[in-house]
């Protein structure tokens, strides 16, 4: 059965329309892909610029890291129990220097946090006393991070107070209550040979030896 001319024309129109739709869809898909590639190229250019900037300053940080490792070694990790004893001794020595009574200290251990760069051992501490003594206590704890030794090396305590809260006593406004977390960051590599540090602010000598895995704390009198 032969097709009439009108049917042939209709089929031709449908064919052209279908061809146009297919081309439009294909073109749109290609444009989307092209835009995705442009966006990806833009992001890669940004990353390249950031990497180039980091490469420019990398020698500075490498030298700084070498200096810190040589002149300011991070304390080696012996055990969680030994670290807790060390931190508590540091806290009590600071409290004694600040005039905060040891009986006003409430100390509770917290769970150790291990990362690729350090092991954090921390204590939950609640202290109370005069505003001056509490502020001095907080200052002395952090002062252990900035002590110089006569030979030119640095002794960094690696102590941190990641969380702290103050509250005045409701019954006696002259008494200041302080709740904070006292943490110390230890090297995850442990001890290499021996390491020693001296806290001039509070008179605490810390000596650790890897051979017997013991920690010695001596408070200056």
Buried (B, 14 or more C-beta within 10 A) or exposed (E): EEEEEEEEEEEEEEEEEEEEEEEEEEEEEEEEEEEEEEEEEEEEEEEEEEEEEEEEEEEEEEEEEEEEEEBBBBBBBBBBEBBBBBBBBBBBBBBBBBEBEEEBBEBEBBEBEBEEEBBBBBBBBBBBBBBEBBBBBBEBBBBBBEBEEEEEEBBBBBBBBEEEEEEEEEEEEEBBBBBBBBBBBBBBEBBEEEBEBBBBBBBBEBBBBBEEEEBEBEBEE
